[in-house]
Amino acid sequence: MIKKPWVIGCCLALWAISFLLLAVLTPIILSNLLEEKIKESVKLTNSNGKKLWGELPGDKECIMYQKFNMFNLLNPDGVLLGEPPELEEKSGYLYQEYDNFLNIDHEKYENNDVVRYNLLRYEKVTHNTEWPETITPEDQITSLSIGTFSIWDQLKHQSRQQLSLTTLYTLIRQLETSLPLSIYSSALNSLINTYEIADSNIYQPANISESLAQALWSDVNYGMKNVNGLQIWIQALSENTINGNFVLTSPITGNLYILWQYFGLTYNQMFMLFTGYFNTAYVNVTYMAYNHYGCKPNKYSQELCDPVYLSALQWTQSYITRFPLLINESYQSISSFNTTFQGYPEMYYFYTATPTRAKYHNVNFTIESYESLFYYNRTTGFPAYSESTLLDVGKMTQFFDLAYEGRFLELVEILRLPSLNHTRVLWDYINSLVDLTVLKGRYDPNVYNIDNRGISSEAAIGNIGSQCLYKLITDMAEIIPIVITSGYDLFQLHTDKIYCVSVVAEILSDDETYICGNYALEWSISSNGISLWILAYWNGVNSTDWNNFQQISMLNYTNMLKLFNTSNILTQTFASYDLYLKKHYGCSNPGLRCDPMYLAKMQWGRGLVTMNLPSAFSKGYIGNSTSITNFEFLSMGLNGTPEYYSFSKGLLTPILTESEIDFLLSFNGLFSSSQFQLFFIYQYEGNHNLQQESFKLPKNNYMIEYLRHLIDKYYFGGLIKTKSVSTILWNDTEPLLQSLKSLNPLLGGNPALDPSLTSIGRNMSKNSVASLPKYMKNMMDSGETHVKNVRKYRLFAGKDYINFPVLGYFGQLPNNTGPNLTYYNMNPWGANISIEGTDAWGFKPYISKSDDINIFFDIGSLVFEGKYDKQVTVKNFDCYRYRINNDILKNSTAIEKNKALYAFGPSGLINETMVFGAPVFGSKPYFLDADTILLKLVNFSDFASVHIHDYDTFFDVEKYSGTVFYSIEQFQYNFELKPDNLYPKLGLYNMKRYGRRTYMPFFYMQRYQKLSQHIVDKYFGIIHTILTVSLIAQIVGFTLSGILLVLLIIYIWVRRRKVRIALESEKGYSLLIK
């Protein structure tokens, strides 16, 4: 065979070049293939499958966790007194997070392919969540109650719209209910103006004794001599008048029951009192009022003034007070004698007594205007739909919105008013109501809203405080008499050797003695049986207690009458015991039993009942004590010191006198929300002498401290509470929120409230997601148009700025079909901050170290910027670690644009007040990277063991796919302890020492994800495969190419050597090469 050396050389060269090209081109080809594969795999498309991109954790793919670490408050009482919080961390409450994409749509948005979806997020304990053995969901955590904190913060920061609505409604309701009664009682008082008239015309015909007649006339509570007492008699008459005739119904209820019990009247006396002269005089007065005020027949064709008409007459013309019936003294306004409505409550008074008339001429509001503006359901007291009413949340909001924008012409049409001036006068009038009636003239924000303390603080305190105090007293009035009487009667019956069996046998027969063996009716200290006998006796025929006893005992009606409605050993004994207790407690009311309100008031102010128990109680080893709460049978479920006497006992303060107590616990005193409010206004103003004089208090009293204690403990149930971890996270339904949900919206109720929102875990449900309107879907870039935009938010809850959906109450629906409950987009910040970034589970492919990333943290309604930190290895993949840029944590002094985030506190805090509806601030755990002062304001029990730099947020991003292989988001929530008139000492120590408010940690959350090896291998193994193949190709290509090139060189050298040898041989040279 003929060999051609150049062929072999060419082959070696060609193979070397081929392998070199393999080494050079293979990585390029594979890299392009990898890039295409990755870009296709990270896009949010149907072909990729929702399991990969739209549902986490999915099945064996990605497990997400939320770990809650709670701070337990060790000195709750101290914090209320101004001490720095002492905290211990309780950590490890781990839950698995599920993020499900629902209702997915693929659409175009601004020429980009996007995915629209609803996010369903919830957490639960699974087999993946291991807890330390030392903790359980029932661990008790003491901290501020976020529900209470939220309610109080909202109450003291009520908007002018809210204040206007509540005040206007209260005024109108008061005019329509109390004004007619005031008219009739004042006129009747002028007719029955002496005891002689009353005695000869009313008392003597009813066979009333002289002593009882004197009491009926002059009693300070219910005597006919005073207008207020006379109103009770008129109400009792009205409540029991049917078709123009007084009817003594059975059972006796309402105001008639009060008079019956208080004065000890017989049935015959009551009938005679209300069917004679008093009845006739009342009918005459109502008829005179009907003619005097130009009333029209009511729907029953009766010549009786419609209360709405009378109210309208007063509001539009002050006609009732300017032209009173049968009285010479006239007034321009009800504010002259009603302390609740200061300022200018009536439109007429406001218009004529202020410069308003000079500004706007010839403005007169009519009866029709009143009825149109103040339309509501007068049967229930709740709002009703009307285009022109102001007594509706939605309509009042609309009124304020248009007025603020100066669009008064539109209001003319909406409110059906005659002119533009009418709307301007109405606007000024309503603002006057807020400033003078609600805020009592204390509306200057530079004085009464310093440091945003809450300009409506005192108004809110007056409202809730007066309600709380009144409820406490009336509850005590209901419980104390029956409990004390039951206890005394039980012991005394035993002492007097009066036994149930013998009593029943004597009154009825032996056949009925079986009732004594009924456990529910036993005369035994181990049951409440004796109280059922007493109540049936007290409240009489057909009362609820009478029927209850009859049902339990199964006695027939005749036997019930014999047992309780005749003079016998049982009723005589009960009557004598009642008289003994009345004398024992010094009750002055004329009736057979002690006035319940007297017992309650004197227990509150002097500890009368529990400090002076009858000696019979000693037989049960029951001694005196300062408070009802020291007796289980009297406590009403309360604890602590609900009475002023028990609260102040042991302090150097004088005991209140009866007259002081009577004034304080009256509607001229602290039962009035307006007076209660003034009490706290004087306190804020430092006007202690006026406070003491106005409320007839002795020196060195502790009333302000008591009232704060009363509201905190017995209205709010405590600002600081102890709850289980499970409750705090998932079931924190504050009772007050439940009551606000059902409260009349015109009094501050909100039917849209979700009481579960105070649970910090905030699990979503499919129902809550399904109720969202379609436009509120989230929108995320699918990456199909530009893969660099994959997973970027375009819209959140349907908007391109940071917000979250909230169910709101917008008044009543047309045709009164119910409340208008509609979702709206709540912007928690001071400007529309654009949605940026991804959901933190992925970023653009082929991310570089120089790239910054943005993350939308929807839980906190924030956009975080991440900056490259270092390269790390996660599951054998190279990842870039990004940490949060701290600029967002800096206050507005350091970064001006953070004003939109209300960042006016120390750096390191994010104001989440609008997100939580309470003064809650976010930070990194243990105030990492924050102003160092924050750590000085709280004391952690084991801070030495805390490695503070472990609490940063970071994301480990695989550099080819942009997928987050591991991340941990760490965020702490802190209560701002800000003093106010109800809690004046919160953060006091730190404020004095450091000049800073205290931010008390509540909990911090660690939210992290772990990709399983399965999903890494399944979806990202191709990266390793291609990179490995590329590397092998390079190694093989370059190696073989190198070997072949070496062989080629050797071959060429060998060939040349042979050629030279051959040439020398031909010339005869030696073959030896030297």
Secondary structure, 3 states (H helix, E strand, C coil): CCCCHHHHHHHHHHHHHHHHHHHHHHHHHHHHHHHHHHHHHHCCCCCCCHHHHCEECCCCCEEEEEEEEEEEECCHHHHHCCCCCEEEEEEEEEEEEEEEEEEEEEEEECCEEEEEEEEEEEEECCCCCCCCCCCCCCCEEEEECHHHHHHHHHHHCCCHHHHHHHHHHHHHHHHHHHHHHHHHHHHHHHHCCCHHHHHHHHHHHHCCCHHHHHHHHHCCCCCCCCHHHHHHHHHHHHHCEECCEECCCCCCCHHHHHHHHHHCCCHHHHHHHHHCHHHHHHHHHHHHHHHHCCCCCCCCCCCCCCHHHHHHHHHHHCHHHHCCCCCCCCCCCHHHCCCCCCCCCCHHHHHHHCCHHHHCCCCCCCHHHHHHHCCCCCCCCCCCCCCCCCCCHHHHHHHHHHHHCCCHHHHHHHHCCCCHHHHHHHHHHHHHHHHHHHCCCCCCHHHHCHHHCCCCHHHHHHHHHHHHHHHHHHHHHHHHHHHHHHHHHHHHHHHCCCCHHHHHHHHCCHHHHHHHHCHHHCCCCCCCHHHHHHHHHHHCCCCHHHHHHHHHHCCCHHHHHHHHCCCCHHHHHHHHHHHHHHHHCCCCCCCCCCCHHHHHHHHHHHCCCCCCCCHHHHHHCCCCCCCHHHCCCCCCCCCCCCCHHHHHCCCCCCCCCHHHHHHHCCCCCCCCHHHHHHHHHHHHHCCHHHHHHHCCCCCCCCHHHHHHHHHHHHHCCCCEEEEEHHHHHHCCCCHHHHHHHHCCHHHCCCCCCCHHHHCCCCCCCHHHHHCCCHHHCEEEECCCCCHHHCCCEEEECCECECCEEEEEEEEECHHHCCEEEEEEEECCCCCCCECCCECCCECCCCCCCCCCEEEEECCCCEEEEEEEEEEEEECCEEEEEEEECHHHHCCCCCCHHHHHHCCCCCCCCEECHHHHCCCEEEECHHHCCCCCHHHHCCEECCHHHCCHHHHCCEEEEECCCCEEEEEEEEEEEEEEECCCCCCCCCCHHHHHHHCCCEEEEEEEEEEEEEECHHHHHHHHHHHHHHHHHHHHHHHHHHHHHHHHHHHHHHHHHHHHHHHHHHHHHHCCCCCCCC
